[in-house]
Amino acid sequence: MDVQAAITRVLDEVERQRDFPVELARELMRVPTVNPKFEEAPGINREPEAQDIVAARLAELDMTTTRAEVFAGRPNVAGSWAGSAERSLAINGHIDVVPVGDQAAWSVDPFGAEIHDGRLYGRGGYDMKAGIAAGIAAAKALRDCGIELDGRFEIHSVVDEEAGGFGTKDLLRDPDRVPSAVIVGEPTEGQIMPCQPGLEWVRVTIRGRNAHAGWRYNDIYPQRDTPDRTRPGVNAAELAARFLTAVGQLERDWGCRKPAHPLLPPGITTINPGVVQVGSGIGANGLPVTMTNPAITPDVAVLDFDLKYSPTENSAQVRAEFEEFVRSWAAQDSWLRETPPIVQWELGSLHFPAFDTPLDFPLVDSIRRQRTALGRSAEITGFVAVCDGAFYRGAGATPLIHGPLGADAHGPDEWVSVESIVDTAKVYAAAAIEYCGLRAG
């Protein structure tokens, strides 16, 4: 059987079994797998149960299946067919999901996996259990057609992507698990995404000096004639407000000055102030101790930023540029020159490197052609968020992001297109044949 004949056969098989990936996605969605780092409650943190389903499906396909706990009660599952490492391919997906949020804002049961008008609704279906189901469906079609790949083929179902990718990082510590290429099944609206920005979580701690709010006038207009009365306070909240304004200007400067990546929107180099905590005293955890007494002039402000950088940059370069900005900003103030802000990188151990897969990488063209043959759009663009492809790139694999169509990830009434789940399974199966090749004999 030649490659094209194999592709035709496997596409027909996916179509014949088109209910399989949809029903598997529904089965996984009905098992709540909220990441316990975000919300822990009875009945919602059931990652092991969902991974049981994945492991059972992989075992049915005669894949060598491994299960390894990343954290207590939170296992990765991986399945593999043996083959050459040179053209090995993995399909990656994460089993953890974000919390439901305000359930009253949902018009459906967040874990009911209901289908209405061709849309499958529920938390985590779009992001990204449908991608996992499509990967398994592709493997099932290959096996049911008797197609043996020359390159090693794997399915990686991981935990903790939503909290920083620690499941994938743990899996890739085993060098035998690192493929030569990976398709991350994140939702992409059917687009083909060979690049993503880098992401850093960075904390800036600014120190002031405590005082009584009743003497605030002394902070603003030091009373020179009563030097023994009290020392002027330095309000860390006001320093933080000035710093936020300056960071906003830096963000706009980066967006205008830095060259735009051709596949990403101009201004992707954002610096989002996500968490600001101001108060008095600093605890062992680096956060303010007292945040409930406005009669105290606060002496500590802790600002946490979500900072993105272009695939054309590297993290060391961006870190140095941001640190120089902080130093230069502080140098303009007499207090801050003596008490400079502290910059802390990899807050929460989070660090997603950027990647920029060449457009002539074989998988890019393979997926483009398969989508075109299906009569679907085949736009090549960039991923504006971040995903586990970053860690595969760091381990030596070439990553690409491609997954189903839908909307409202992380929001109420999240949904994924039923038809796109089937399309994605077809594309994965065909891409595996073209990239891994067929085993002779």
N, C-alpha and C positions, 0 to 999 in steps of 0.2 A: 504494500500500500504506500503510495507516495503522500507527501505532506498535504497537498490540496484535497486529495480523496479522504484523508484522515479528518481534515477540518470539516468537510461537508458532512461526513458521517457523524462526527461528534456534535455538530450544530443541530442536526436532525434529532439526535438523541436528547439534547437539552430541551428542544421544543416538545418532543414526545413526553418528557417528564417535567413539563413546565410547572406543575404544581409543587414539585419537590422543594425547590429553593424557597418558594413563598411560604409553604407550610413549615419548613424548618426555621425560617425567620420568625414566624408567628410562635412556634414552640419556644424559641429562645427568648422572645420578647415577653412571654407570659411568666418567665422566671425573673423577678426583679433582681437586678445586679447593681444596685446603687453603690458607688464607691464609698466604703465606710469612712474614708478620710473626710468626706463631705457631710454625710449624714448616716448615723448608726441607729437602727431601730429594728424591732422584731419583724421578720418576714421580708425585709427589703434588701438585705446584703447576702444574696444567695449565689454568689459567683461559683462556688464548688458545684452546685446543682446544675447550673448552665454548662459548666465545663464537662460535667458527666455526659451531657447530651452530645457535645462536640466530640469527646473522646469515643463515645459509642459509635457515632457515624464514621469517624476515621477508621476505627477498628473494623467496621463492616466493609471498608474498602481495602482491607489488607494492608493498611499503612502501619508501619512501625510507630507506635504511639508512646509518647512520654508525657509524664505529668510531674511537675515540680513546683513546690510552694515557693512563692516569692516573699510573701508575708504569711503569718500563721493563718491557715484557712483560706488562702487566696492563691490558687494554683494557676500556672500557665499550662496549656496543653499544646503539644505539637505532634503532627503526623508526617511521616516521610515515606516516599518510595525511593529506593536506592537508585543511584545513577551517578554519572560523572559530575564532579564538582565544577568543572569549567563552564558548563551551561546549566547550572542549577538555578532553580526558581522557587521562591516562596510567595505565598499569598498571606499577608498579615492583616489581622483585625483584632480589635480590643473588645473584650466582653463586658468591661465595666461601663456604667452609664452615670450621668449626673442625676441629682435628685429631681423629683417631680416639680418641686416648687409649690406654688399655690394651686392645689388640686381644684379649687373652685373655678379656676380660669380654663380648665379643660372641658371640652364638650363630650369627651369619651373617657372611658376607663384608661388611665395611663398604661396599665399593664394588661389590657384586654385584647390587644392585637386585632382590633376590628378593621374590616375592610369596607370602605364606602367609596363608590364611584372610582374604582381603580386605585385607591390610595389605602395603604396599610398604616394605621395610626397607632402610636404608642411610644413611650419613652425608650430610646435606644434603638428603634428600628432603623432609622435613617443614620444615626451615629452610634454604632455602626454594625448592628447584628445582621442587617441585610447583606453587607459586604462579606461577612463570615459565611453566611448561608450560600451566597453565590460562589465563593471559593470551593466549598464542599461539594456543591452541585456540579461544578466544573470537573472536580476530581471523580465524582460518581459517573458522569457521562463518559469520561475517558476510560474508566475501568469497565463500565458496562459494554463499551464498544470494543474492548480487548486491545486498546491502544497502549503500547508500552513506550515510555519516553526514554530517551538516551540520557538526558540530564536528570539529576536528582530533583524531585518535586516535593514541596512541603506545604503544609498548612500550619500557620502559627496563630493560635488564639491566646491572647495575653490579657493580663490584668493591669490595672493602674495607669493606663495611658492618660486618662483624664487628669491625673494628679502629677504628671511629669514623665511618663514613659518608663517607669521603673520595671514593669513586667518585661518589656522588650529588652531593656538593658540587661536584665538578669539572664534572659534566654540567650542573648548573644555572647555571654561570657564563655559559652562552649563554642570553640572555633569550628567544630563540626556542624554547628547549626547555622553558620553564616553562609548564605547562598551567594552566587555571583550576581544575582539580581533579585529584586523584590517588588511586588505590586502591593501597595498599601491600599486596602479597600475602603478608605474614607469616602464619604459622599462628595462627589465632584460635579453633580448635575450632568453626568455623562462626559464631562470634559476630561482631557488628558493633561495631567499636570506633572511636568518633569522637574519642577523646582519649588522651593519654599523659602521664606525668610528665616533667619535665625531668631531665637528668642532668649532673652535673659530676664530673670527676675532680680532686681537690684534694690537694695535698701539703703537709704540715706538717713543717717541719724544726726540731728542738729541739736546742740546743747545751748541752753540759755542760762539764766540764774534766777532762782526763786526769790520772791518777795511777797509782801502782803498787798492785795489789790487796793486796799485803802490808801496806800502810798503810791499808787500808779503815777500820780502827777510828778513824783520824784523820779520815776523811771524815764518820763518824757522830758522833764525839765529839772535836772538834778539841782537840789537846793544847796547852792554853794555856801550859804551862810550858816548851815547846820551840818557840817561834815560828819559830826559824830552821831547823828541821829539814825541813819540807816543807809545801807548801800543801795544804789539803784538796781532794780531787777532788770533782767533781759528776757523779754517775752518770746519763748520758742515758737509759739503759735504764729506770731507776726513774722518771725524769721522764715518759718515754713511757708507762709503765704507769699512772701517775696520770692522764695525759691521756686515755688510752683509757677509763678508768673514767668520767671526766667527760664524754667524748663519748657514751658509752653512756647516761648520764643525760639529756644533751641530746636524743638520739634519742628517748627515751621521752617527754620533755617535749613535743617537737614532735608526736609521734604522738597525745598526749592533748589538747594545747592547740590545735593548728591545725585549722580546720574541714575535715572529710572531704569529698572530692569525691564527688558522688552515684553516679558510675560506677566508683569505685576503692575498694579496701579501706581501712578506717581504718588509719593507720600507714604509708601508702605512702612517707612522708617519711623514708626510712631513711638512715643514715650508716654504710656498711659499711667497717670497717677491713680492707682487702684485702691490703696489703703493708706489712710493718714490717721495716726494716733498721737495725741498731744496730751501731756499731763505733767505731773510732778514726780521726780524720782525715777530711777531706772532700775528695773529688776534684773535678776539673773538671766531672764529670757530676752533681755535687750529692749523690753517694752516699758512704757510708763507705768508706774505703780498706782498713782492716784489720778483718776480722770473724772472725778465727780464733784470737784470743789472749785468753782469759778472765782473764789476769793483768793486763790493762790495764783501768782504770776507763774505760768508753767516754765519748767526748765528743760524739757525734753520734747522733741518732735521726731517721730519715726515715720518716714514716708517710703512706701513700697511701690515700685514702678514695674510695669510690664513693658519691656523695651525690645523693639524689633529692629533687625538690620537686614540689609539687602543680601541676596545670595552672592553678590560680587564682593562682599566684605567678609572679614573673618572676625571672630569674637575678640581676639587680643587687640586688634586695631580699634574696634568699637569701644571696648572697655577703657582703653587708654584715652580715647577722645572724650568720653563722658567724664572720666576722672579729672582731666585737664579743665573741662568746663566747670566742674564743681570747685576746683582749686581757684580758678580765675574769678568765679563769682564770689567766693568767700574772701578773696584778697581785697575786695572793694569795701569791706566793713571792718572797722577797728576791732570789734569783739570777735568776729569770725576769723580774723587773721591770727588771733591768739588761741581761739578755740575752734579749729577747723572741723567741718562735717566729716563724718566717717562713712565711707562707701563700702558696702558688703555685697559681693556677687554670689550667685547661685543660691539665692534665698530659697529655703525649702529644698535644697539640692537640685533645683530646676535649672536646666540648661539644654536648649534644643539647638544644635548647630544648624546652620543653613546648608542647603545642598542645591546643586545646579546641574542636573543631568543633561548631557549634550542632546540636542534635538535629533542627531543622527544615530542615537542608541537604538538598536533593533526593536526593542519593545515599543518605543514611541510610534514607529511607523506601523508595526504590527497591529497595535490597538486602533490606530487611525484607520487603517484599511478595513479592519473587521467591522468597525462601527459604520463606516461608509457602505460596506456591503449589506449591512442590516437596514440601510436607509435612515440611519441616525446621524445627528450632527457629530462632527469629529474635531471640535475646536481644541487647539493646544494652547494652554494658558498656565498660569502659576497658582499655587495654593496660597491663599492669603493668611491662613492660620498656620499651625505647625502640627506635625504628626510624627509617628515613630520612624518614618523614613530617615529622619536625621541620624538615628542611632545605627541603622543599617549602613548608611554612608560612612559613618565613623568606623565601623567594623570592617569596611572594605567591599561591601555590596553596592550595586548601583540601584538606587530607588526610583520609583515612579508611583504616582498616586492616581488611582482611577476607581470610581465607584458609582453607585446608583444615583438616581435623581429623586429629589424630595425637597423638604423645607422644614424650617422651625426646629432645627437642632438646638437642644438646651432650652427650648421654650415650650409653652402649652400647645397641644395638638400637633406635636411632631409627627411627620408622615413621610413615607417613602413610596414611590411609584411601583406598583406590582409589576408592570411590564418591564420597568428598568432593572428589576432584580433578575428577571430572566435574561434580558439583554446582557447584563454584566456577567452572568454565568457563561453565556456563549463566548463573550470576548475573552474571559479568563481561559477557557478551555482551548480556544484557537491560538491564543498567545502562547500558551504552554507548549503546544505542538510545534509552533514555529521557533520558539526560543530554545526549548530543550532538545528538539529534534526527535526523530523516531529511532527506536532501537532496531538494529539490524538483526535479521535472522528469522 
